[in-house]
Amino acid sequence: MVAVHNSPVLNPLVRKPSKPFYFNTSEHLLRIGRQKASTLAELLEALRTCPDDSIFQHTFRTLQDHHFIRQGFSNDFAHWILSACNEPILAEQLASVDVREFTAIEGLRGRMVEIVDEFLEKNPRSASHAGHEPFYFCASDIVVLPTAFVANSLSGFLDGINQVSVHSIHHHFIEARLRLHRMSNDFSQWLEEEVGLPAAGDSIEHIDIYTNTMEGVRRQIAGTVEQVLKQNGERA
Amino acid sequence: MNPRDVNNTTVVTPPHTESEKAGEATPSFATTTPPAPRRREERPLPASVMTPPPPPPPPHFDDYKSIIGQAQIDALRFLAKDLKGKSIKMVNSTAVGGGVAEMLNRLVPLLSELEVPTHWDVITGGNDFFEVTKAFHNALQGSSYELTKAAQEIFLMYNEQNRGRMRFDEELVVIHDPQPVGLIRSRHTSSAKWVWRCHIDLSNPDAKVWEFLRPYVEQFDAAIFSSQSFARQLPIPQYLFYPCIDPLSEKNKDLPDSFVQKVCDEFGIDRKRPIVTQVSRFDRLKDPVGVVQAYKLAKKYVDCQLVLAGGGASDDPEGAAVLQEVKEAAGNDPDIILLDLPPWCALEINAIQRASTIVIQKSLKEGFGLTVTEALWKGKPTIGGAVGGIPNQIIHKLTGVLVHSVEGCAFQIRYLLTHPEFAHRIGVSGREHVKENFLMTTNVKRWLLLFRILSQTSSAIRP
C-alpha cells in the first residue's frame, strides 16, 4: 500500500473496538554509566560494548527529553560529535539515523558503529582528537504508569490523544516498536486492528518525528483521527 | 563598604555599617546615609529593598498544575500512591542557608503533601566539626588539604554522636553531602534503603579525603550526583538528579509588568533599549570583568545596556575587590549598571531577569549554574560559559548559546540582539528544557521514582 503523507486516505468504515486503548506513560530515572569517551575512537569502542539501555537512552529516550525541539536534535552521539568534537560530517551522518527504522537495539547499535567505523577509516586522524568535554554514557531505569485515559471508541481515543502528556505520546508512538518488534506503533496498531482503519494507522506511522516537536506529533495524530470522525459523522 | 566610584558608571549599592555586619536589624537607608547630593552613578538602593520581606507561604502541590499540566500532576500522584504508608528521612548539616536547605524546604512539604511522609533531620556539631567538614568540602572540590588523624577523629566522633541520638525508622534514608555520611553505620538497624545525595563536584577530589570517605559511601544502596561529570567510579548505582528551581518562588514566579517597570525605574534601567544582564556574586569565577569586556566589544555594533546584578561585595573583602575591578573595567560608560544587592532581593532579581533582552552567565568555573536555569525559565535567550553544569542546560544554538571566550560572548550578544527570531526560538526551547528537567516538580518525581525503584515496587501496567 502506498502511504499518502500529511493527507490521509481514510477508511470510512469505522468499527467499534473490541479492546479499549489503554493510555500508559513512562517515567525514567537517569543512571550514570561506567563508560565515558573523550575521543571518537573511545566513542566507537564504547558504542560496541556499552549496555543496550545506554544505546536506548542516548537515542530513543533522548528524543523524549528533547521533545520540544523541532529541528537540530536527533541523538546524543550526533550532538556530542558536533558540539564537542566539531566533526559536522560524522554528526550529520549519525543524526540522519531514524530510530524508528529499528525494532531492536542491536540493529540500531550496529548502524551507529558502522557509521563511526567507516568515518574513522576514512579520517584516521580524527580518531584520537579529544573533544572539549567527554561523553558520559548513561542509561535509564524506567517505570511504566497508567494514565486516567482509556478509549472505548474513536472519539474517546481522540480525547486521550489530546489530553495525555507528551511522555505518553512518546511511549506509544516511538518506544512501542521496541516492545512490538515491528515497524509500527501502538496507535497505528490499534487503529488498524481494533477500529479497521489501516490507512489512518499508516498515515500516523509516517509522521516525521525529527521535524516536529512531540506536541506537533500529537496534533498530527489528532488531526488524522478528527478527519476520520468527521467523515463518519461521529463528531462535527 | 562605601562606594567609591572611579567613573560615571551607574553603581547601586547598599549602605553598610558595622552593626549590619554583626547581624543587627538593618536600618533604613535614610537613617544611615547622609543626605548628600548624589551623582547618578551613586544612586542608592531604593528603600523598598533595604529590609528583608517576610517569607511568603510555601506553595501547595496543586499550585503547580497550571505550570506542568494535569497529566504530570496525575503521574506524580500515581507514583506517590504506590508508596503510601512508606516514609523518607532526609539528613543534612544545616537548616538554613545554602542551596540544600533551600531545596529541602520546598521538597519535604511537597512529598508529605503527596502522602509520602518526609522527615528532615539536621546533624549537630561543634565548631571543630564544621571546620573539618568545611575543609573536607573544599578538598573534595579540588583544594589542597592535609588530612590529619585529628580531623578524621573529629569527623567520626560527631557522626557517632548524631547516630546515637537519631532514629532511622523510615523506609528510605537520604544523607545529603559528606558531613553526615558516617550515619550509614546505622543501616543495619532496619531494612531501609540508604541513599547518598552528593551536591558537590567530586570530579577532582583530594585523594586522601576521598579515600577516607569512600568506604562509607560504598555502603549506600545508591548515590546521586548533580552532573555526570561530578560522579566517581563506585560499586553502587549512581543516579543523576539535576538541581532545580521552584517556579513559584519569589525568584521565579510570574510578575506583573507594572512591578518589573517599577524595579527598572528604581534602578535606572531603560526598558526601551536592549538590556543585557548577568546575575551573580561579584566573584572572579563568574568573570564579571569578562562580561564588561564582551559588552564593550558588542557595543561597537549594537546599542544596549549592561546590568551586572549581584551581591557579595558588601560582606566579603574579595567581593568588594572584584566589584572595584568591574568598576574600573566599566570606565565612564553610563549604560553599565552595577547592582550590589542584599540577599533577600529575589523579587527584584526576578524583575531584572524578566526585563532583560539577553541574560549572560559567563562563568569560568561553575557548579550547576542555577542562574542559567532561572533565565531559561523566563524564556530569555541565554549566553553561558561552557563550564560545569551549564552545558547540561544550554544545548548550543537550541536552548541557548555556549561561549568559551570574551570574543565569543561579544559575538553572541551582537547576534542575539540582531536576530530576534532566533533569540526568541532558543528562549522558548530553553523554557521547555527547564520545564522538563530542572523544576522542583521534576525533582519530586525523581525522588518518587528512586524510592519506587529501590523498593522494587512493581509498576502497575494494565494488561
Interface residues (C-beta under 8 A of the other chain):
Chain A: Y22 N24 T25 E27 H28 L29 L30 R31 I32 R34 K36 D65 H66 H67 F68 I69 G72 F73 H79 S83 H132 E133 P134 Y136 C138 D141 V143 V144 L145 P146 T147 A148 Q163 V164 S165 H167 S168
Chain B: G69 Q70 A71 Q72 D74 A75 F78 L79 F225 Q228 S229 A231 Q233 P237 Q238 Y239 L240 A386 P391 I395 H396 K397 L398 T399 L402 H404 S429 E432 H433 E436 N437 K445 R446 L449 L450 R452 I453 S459 A460 I461 R462
